[in-house]
């Protein structure tokens, strides 16, 4: 099992987005990363616990360099989108759609 822990960003611009998510619910950033990894890249990860900014990866026992490269490319794309700000709005739309569908 591999854990990736997210911490408060260094840049002022990113810290404001981080603070907004933390104010809504601690651990929401990790969830925001997990959703596009599955929806866009078909990579299953999981938030490691309630109110935690940690995602866990449970790779198969047999994994090759291509599998690792695929994950790194997908994770980089998701993190790039998070830095640009698009991920937070996409995640918000996803949450709203799910809330409306479950009414």
N, C-alpha and C positions, 0 to 999 in steps of 0.2 A: 504494500500500500504506500502511496506517495501523497503527502499533503502539501498544498500550496497555501500559504497564509498571506493575506493582503493587509497592508498597513496604510496608514494615512499618507496620501500623496505629498510630495514636496512642493509642487508648484501651487501658487495661490489659486489659479483658475481651477485646477483639479480638486483642490481642497474644498472649494465651495460646493462642488457636486457631491463630493464624499460626505460633507457635513449634511447636505440635504437628504441623502439616503440614510445616514445614521439617525437623523431626526425622525424620519418616517419609521424606521425599524432597524436596529442593529443587526447586521448579518445580511442585509439586503443586497449589498454589493456582490457578495459571493453568489447569491442566487441569480443576480443579473448576469454573471459570467457563465453559470451552469446552463441557463436557458438557451443562449445562442450556440453554445458548444453542441448541444443536442439538436436544436432545430436547424441550424445552418450546416453543421459538419457531421452530424450523426455520431457524435462522441458522447458517451454516457459518463458523466461525472456526478458528484453529489456534494451538497453542502454538508460539512462534517458534524454540524450540530446547531441547535437553536441559538441564535444571537452570536454566532461565530463567523468571522470573515476568513474561513478556511474551506477550501474544496478538497475532496479526496479523489484520487485516481486509484483504481484497482485494475492494473493491466493483467492480461493473461500471463500464465507462467512462461509461455513461449512468445517472445516479442522480438521483432527484428528491427533493423535500423529504419526501414521504410515506415513502420508503425510509429516509431518515435518521431520521425520527421513529419508525418501526417499530423500528429498531435501538436507538435511545436508550431507548425504552420497555422493550424486552426487557432491555437491559443494566442499566437501573435496577432492574428487578424482580429480576434475578439478584443484583445487589449488595445490595439490601435484604434478600433471603433470606440472603445470606452474613453480613450484620451481625446478623441475628436468630438465627443459629446453625443454622437448618434445613438449609441447603445442605450443610454438612459431613456431616451424618448421611445425607442423601439420596445424596451422592456415595459415602460409605462403603458403603451398601447396593448401589449400582451396581457398585462394585469387587468386592464379595463375590459378587454374582450372576454377574458375568463370570468370576471365578475358578472358581466351582463349575461353570459351564457348560463351561469349557474343560478340565475334568479328564479 
